[in-house]
Amino acid sequence: VELAIPYLNLVAVSLIPLIVFQAFKQFSDGLSMTRYPMYATILANVVNVFLNYVLIFGKFGFPELGIVGAAYGTLASRVVMVAYIWWLLKGKDKSKAYVTNIKFFSLNKLMLKKLMNLGAPSAMQMFFEVAIFTAAIWLSGLLGKNPQAANQIALNLSSMTFMVAMGLSVTSMIRVGNQKGLKNYLELRRIAFSIFLLGTIFAVFFAIVFFAFHKHLPKMYVDFNDLENLADNTEVVSIASKLLIAAAFFQISDSIQVVMLGALRGLQDVKIPTIMTFVSYWIIGFPISFFLGKEEAYGSFGIWLGLLAGLTTAAILLYVRFNYLTKKLILQSA
């Protein structure tokens, strides 16, 4: 806790450039210019890795700051990320007019209302999902430091593969929104289901990898040559390997639900999906995690069974919603 507080103080400040970057990223994605946020993110990662190395360990004459050095690296990389994406967008004819001469206090009530009506429910959808994963971290912490560490390993691995689904979700939102604007609803369904299929194929592939290597992947995160912590590290790997079996299955549900959410945002349907995500994660998922995650029940594995139940429910409900809305649009346009 003593190490975490100064780290979090700096990371909290870094949320400001991160949120500004997110606004530029979403804007750029909406114009189908998805490469530029990627370039900015890659640059930020390179800057972050370099600064982490020199500031954590005190290399090249820099002070040795430990975990606080990592926070400085995060802050600096996020500032660089904002500056670079702005510079990239300023240099493109398609986006230059939007990112130069920005009038910060020229606000339109009607536009702000529309943005809030779309943005607030979308934010709540993400909040409900992130919150249940945060709750899983809290519940793991109640079981002890080794279950907590194992949970972080499994979460880190599944988060990396989730990024593929997240990218397809953005694609789904852009392409569905494009076809909705053209009122080409048959093509909209064809494109959406193609993206759903692609997301499912990737998810099944990652699920197979997780299942096949569930005993080996967690070993990347610990040092078995550290004899002092060998017993703890062995227990962490043992727990994490079991969690990866649950993660293998929820790869598929997680991929489907996030791509479906993207497609529904493309249809500008956000309020009902927000209720669906709340019910899935907090009425169904969390109670299962809470009751099955107790030490006398299934422990860490029980927590992840709750996550699996929540994600699967969300995937089914959101699929039904998208299917209903697109069929309705086709009938109305016929």
N, C-alpha and C positions, 0 to 999 in steps of 0.2 A: 504493500500500500504506500509506503514511504517513497518508493521508487516511482510508483505510478502517478502520484499527484503532480510533481513538476512536469512530467511528460505530458499529462493530459491538459495542463494549463496552456502549453504551447500548441498542442494539437487542436485545442478549442479555438484558438486564434486562427489556425490554418483552415478552419471550416469556412471562413469568410471568402478567401479566394477559391476554395473548392466549390462553394455554392454559385459564385459568379461563373466559374468554368462550366458548371452543370447547365447554367442558363445558355451559355454560348454553344455548348455541346448539343442540347436539345434543339436549339434554333438551327444549327448546322445540319443535324440529322433530318429535321423537317424539310430542308431544301435538298435532301438526298445527297448531301456533301458529307458522307460519313467518314471519309478518309482523314479529314483534318483533325477532328478530335482524337483519332487514333495516333496520328503523328505527335500531337501535343502530349498524349499520355505516355507514349514511348520515350519522348524526350524527358518528361518528368521522372519516369522510372530510372533512366540513366543518371540523371542529376541526383535523385534520391539515393541510389546505390552508392555512388561516389561519395556524397556527403556523409552518408551513414558510415562508410568505411573510415574516412579520415577523422570524423568527429567522435565516433564511438571509441575508436582505438587510438586516437591522437597521432595520426600519420602525417607526414610531410610538414611537420612543424605546427600542426593544429593542436589545440588542447584536447586532452582525453576526457570526454564528457559523459561517457557511458550511455545510458538510455536517454538522457536529455539530448545528447548529440543526435540520436535518431529522430527526436521531435523537431530539432532545428532542421534536419534534412528534409523531413516531411513538409514543414512550413515553407522552406525555400523552394522545394520542387513544385509545390502547388501555386506559388506566385509565378514561377517560370511558366507553368502550364497555362495560366490565364493569359500572360503576356504573349506567349507564342501562338495560341489559337486566335487571339485578336489580330495579331500581325498577319497570320495566314488568311483569315477571312477578309481583312482590309485589302489584301492584294488580289482578290477575286472579284470580277465584275458582278457576279450573281449576288454577292453578299456585301460588297463594299458600302453601298448606300445605307445599309441597315446598321453597320457597326461603327460608322464615323458620324461625327456631330450628334451624338446621342444626347437627347434632352431628358435629363433625369427627373425633372419635376413637371413635365408636360403630361399630365395624367388624364385619362378619359374614363369617367365613371362607368359607362356602358361596357367598355373594353375590359376594365378591371373586374367588373362583375362576371363577364363571360370567362375570363381567365381563372377567377376563383371557382366558378361553377365546374370547370373542367379540372383545374389543378388540385383543388382541395380533396375531392374524392380520390383522385389518382394518388395523391400523397398518402392518404389514409390506407389505401390498398397496400402500398409498400410498407407503411408503418406496421400494419397488422402482421405482415409476414416477417419483417425484421424483428418485431417485438417477440414473436413466439420463439425465434432462434435465440434471442437474448434471454428469454425465460428459460430456455434449455441450458444456457450457460449458468444462470443462477441456480437452477435445480441441480446441475452437475457439481457446482460449488458446495452445495449442502452435503454431497456424498464424500467430499474430500479433495485434496489437491491432485491426486492421480486421476480420478474420474474427470476432473476439470481439465487437466492437460490432455487426456484422451479425447474429450469432447472437442477441444480446440483443434486437434490434429484432423479429426474426421470432418469438422466444419470447414477447415482450410482446404482440404482436398475437394470436398463437394462444392465449395464456393468457386474454385477454379473451373471446374467443368460446367458449373451453372452459368458462367460468363458466355459460353457458346449459346445457350438458350436465351440469355439476355440480349445478345446481339440479334438473334432471330426475332425476338419480341419487337425490337426497334424496327427491323425490316417489315414485320407484319403490320405494325402501326402505320408506317409510311405508305406501304403498297395498298393496304386496305383503304386508308384515307384518300389516297389518289384515285382509286376506283369509285369510291363513294362520291367524290367530287364530280367524276365523269358520269355518275348514275349508271355505271355498267356493273350491275349486281351479280350477274352470272359469272363474269370474269373475276369479280371480287371474291366469290366463294371458291373458284378454282385456284386463285392465287393463295388465298388463306389456307386452304386444305393442303396445298403443296408445301407451304411453310410448316404447317403442323406435322406433316409426314417427315419432312427433313429434320425437324427438331426431335421427333420420336426416334428416328434412325440414329442420330447422334447420341441421344440419351441411352438407348439400348446398348450402343457400343461402349459408352462410359460405364454403364452398369456391369457389363461383362468384364471390363478391365478391373473395376472395383472388386467384383466377386472373385475373379481369378487371382488377384494379387492382394487380397485383404490382409494377409499376414505379413506381406513384405513392404507395402507402401508406408505404414507408420514408422518403420525402422529408419526412414530418411530423417526423421525429426529428433532422434535421440542418439546419444553417444554410448555405445555398449563398452567402450574402453574406459569409461568413467566408473571405476570400481566403487567409488564412494556412493554413487547413486544408482548402482546396477539394479538393485531390487525394485526401486521406484520405476526406473525406466522399463524394466521387464513387465511390470504390472500395467504401465501406461500403454505399451504396445499391445498387450493382451486385450485390454478393454477396447482400444481404438480399432483393432482388427475386427471385433464383433460389431462395432458401430458401422463400419464400412459395409457390412452385409445389409444393414437397414438402409444405408445411404445408396447402395447399388439399386435397390428397388425404388427409392423415392426420386432417383434421377429422372425416371420416366414421368412420374406425376408432376415433379417440379418443372420440367421442361414444357409439358403440355399446358399447365396453368399459366406460366409466364407468357408463353406465346399467345394463348387465348386472351389474356389481359391486354396485350399489345394490339391484337386485332379489334377488341372491343373499344379500346381508346381510339383506334382509327375510325370506328363508327361513331365516335363521340358519346358512347354509352359508358358512363362511369359510376352512376349512383347505385344501380342494382348490383353490379359487380363488387362494389365496396361492401355492401351488406353480405354478399355471398362469401367474400374473403373473411369478414369478421366471424360469421357463423362457422366457417370451415376451420379456422385456426383457433378461435377462442371458445366456441361452444362445443366443438368436437375435439380438436387437436390437443389443446392445453389440458383439459381434464384428464385425458388419457395419459399424457406425459406426466402429470402430477401424481396420479394413482399408481401407474405402472413403474414410475421412476423412483419409488421409494426403495430404500436399501433392502427391506424385507421382501420386495417384489422382484422386479427385473433390473433395478438400478439404472445405469446409464442406457442400457439397451431399451428399457421401457420408455425412457424419455424420447428416444428416437422413434419408437413405435408410434408415439403420439404425433411427432412431426410427420411421419409417413401417412397417418390417418388424415391429418389436416390437409396436407398437400393433395392427397388423392381425392378428397371430398371437393376441394377447390377446383381441381382439374375437371371433374365430372360436371359440377354445377356451371362452370364457365363455358364448357363445351356446349351444354344444353342451351344456355343463354345465347351464344353466338349462332348456333344452328337455327334457333327460333327466330332471331332478329333478321338474319339474312334471307330465310325463306319468306318471311313477312314482306321484306323489301322487294323481293322478286315478284311476289303475288300482286303487290300494290302497283308495280311498274308495268305489269302485263296488260 
